[in-house]
Amino acid sequence: LKDCFPALDYFESCGLPYVVAVNHFDGSERFDADDVREALTVPPHIPVMIMDARRRISVVETLLALVGHALDASPE
């Protein structure tokens, strides 16, 4: 998780909408979305997605969350 902080800092400093996607795969340590949010101090309005990048539907759901968040964050 410590490797995530530079990316989070970049997106926040630029004001870009983002989601946090946690890729669970065989043999990886499992994290709960709430634990990730707390560990990374991710604000409540930022989606934290638990996904498996090998599964197409999981990737689609994560991308839809990003697009939805970007639309919600953009002025009308």
GIMO-V70937 format. One record per run of one state. SS is the DSSP state (H for helix, E for strand, - for the rest). FROM is the first residue (numbers start at 1). LEN is the number of residues. Records with the same first field share a line. If there is no record, write none. Layout:
SS=FROM-LEN  FROM-LEN
This chain:
-=1-1  15-5  24-9  41-7  52-4  74-3
H=2-13  33-8  56-18
E=20-4  48-4
